[in-house]
Amino acid sequence: MPMHLACPGSKIRNFLIVAIGTLALIPPIPALAEQNRPSSNDRLRQVEEQLDSHHEKIKESHIKALNLEQEMHRIDSQIAKGQKNLQELQEKSRRQEEAISNKEDEINLIVAEKDVRAAHIKKRLAGLYQSGEVGIINALFSASDLGDLLNLQEYVQALFKYDKQVTDEFKRQIELLAQAKEALAKAKADLEALITQAEEGEKSLRASREERDQLLAQVRTEVELHRQATQALQDAATKLTTTIEQERARELKAARQKKSRQLPKTKPTRPVNTGFLADKGRMPPPAIGQITRVFGPYQDPFGNGLRSDGIDIDVPPGTPVTAMHSGRVIFADTMPGYGNLIIIDHDSQYYTLTSGLASLSRAKDDIVSTGDVIGVFDQAPGLITPGLHVEIRHGSTPEDPLPWLDTSQLEIVR
């Protein structure tokens, strides 16, 4: 039975969501203290696990492709065998047509001979009829004796008997030939039925092969997508490592400069922090809308268990996005899986991460206050989920943003 395939475009689209979704497990890491480095290494190990998973899927896809190629080879063999059988049936049908034509020629020949014989008999009978009684009497009296008369009578009777035998033989031969022709026609009809069946079988095999060919193309596409996802994970791991090293180098450089200058403590240039922890539960959300994904575990379209490190808010494109609390921007750039991303340091190792921005209104090292516009939302292609993505982290540990926000203007969609 032919396999019914799902729409290739739908499967590839779902696969892209999963492939890109793996990048969600790679959070951007802001400036961390030395004590938080092991957690970053844990993130790198997660990336390596994801890479191993994609390598395994590539291997499985290769095996699936090999099985499909073997099945297509088997179908090709069946098609070739069916074509040979079809040619043999067509040749038999051609010979049957020739035999039927030959029988028709024989029937026509015998019918022609019968017609000639019938015309001759008819002509002789017509002559006897035209001679009338006088002719018959003259023939009788022309006999020299009784023996001649009897011989003449026997001759006439034998002639009539012979004519009847010839006519009957013609009829018998015509009937036999007609029966033979009918048998040949029936055999030809049976052959035509077999030819039709063979053609339908070949058509079904070709349709099955075409479906396998489409499935093989889809498997090869999945292999390529897994390779692309693997490359994206490798790039993300490299960027993650680079970000950690750069931030650590910056902190060490700042510490050395501070120590070498031995300057007295000065008043910080940033606004006095009112206390990120003190405002827990009262912070304004970065935008007003429906929460379509909450913090914690969830399943992707394939049923794989994943985890969200933040929340997603469904807002219209063009919506201004604001800072949830005052602080300093330490990252304002693109990040794989996040798109345009802003990370704000709120002191005490608390950070907010906001992504899904069409444009960034702030740059690195900018000082922001609560409610300041930091960008404009517009869902960019290739992000993990639709909506504005928001995370809160203490060090490198994600925390549920909902307990920190004033949720009176937010609606949670379960």
HELIX and SHEET records of a PDB file:
HELIX    1   1 PRO A    8  GLY A   21  1                                  14    
HELIX    2   2 THR A   22  LEU A   25  5                                   4    
HELIX    3   3 GLU A   34  ASN A   36  5                                   3    
HELIX    4   4 ARG A   37  PHE A  141  1                                 105    
HELIX    5   5 LEU A  146  ARG A  261  1                                 116    
HELIX    6   6 LEU A  277  ASP A  279  5                                   3    
HELIX    7   7 LEU A  402  TRP A  404  5                                   3    
HELIX    8   8 THR A  407  GLN A  409  5                                   3    
SHEET    1   A 8 ILE A 367  VAL A 368  0                                        
SHEET    2   A 8 GLY A 327  MET A 335 -1                                        
SHEET    3   A 8 GLY A 339  ASP A 345 -1                                        
SHEET    4   A 8 TYR A 350  SER A 355 -1                                        
SHEET    5   A 8 LEU A 388  HIS A 394 -1                                        
SHEET    6   A 8 ILE A 311  ASP A 314 -1                                        
SHEET    7   A 8 GLN A 290  ARG A 293 -1                                        
SHEET    8   A 8 GLU A 411  ILE A 412  1                                        
SHEET    1   B 2 GLY A 296  GLN A 299  0                                        
SHEET    2   B 2 GLY A 305  SER A 308 -1                                        
SHEET    1   C 3 PRO A 320  THR A 322  0                                        
SHEET    2   C 3 VAL A 373  PHE A 377 -1                                        
SHEET    3   C 3 LEU A 357  LEU A 360 -1                                        
SHEET    1   D 6 ILE A 367  VAL A 368  0                                        
SHEET    2   D 6 GLY A 327  MET A 335 -1                                        
SHEET    3   D 6 GLY A 339  ASP A 345 -1                                        
SHEET    4   D 6 TYR A 350  SER A 355 -1                                        
SHEET    5   D 6 LEU A 388  HIS A 394 -1                                        
SHEET    6   D 6 THR A 397  GLU A 399 -1                                        
END                                                                             
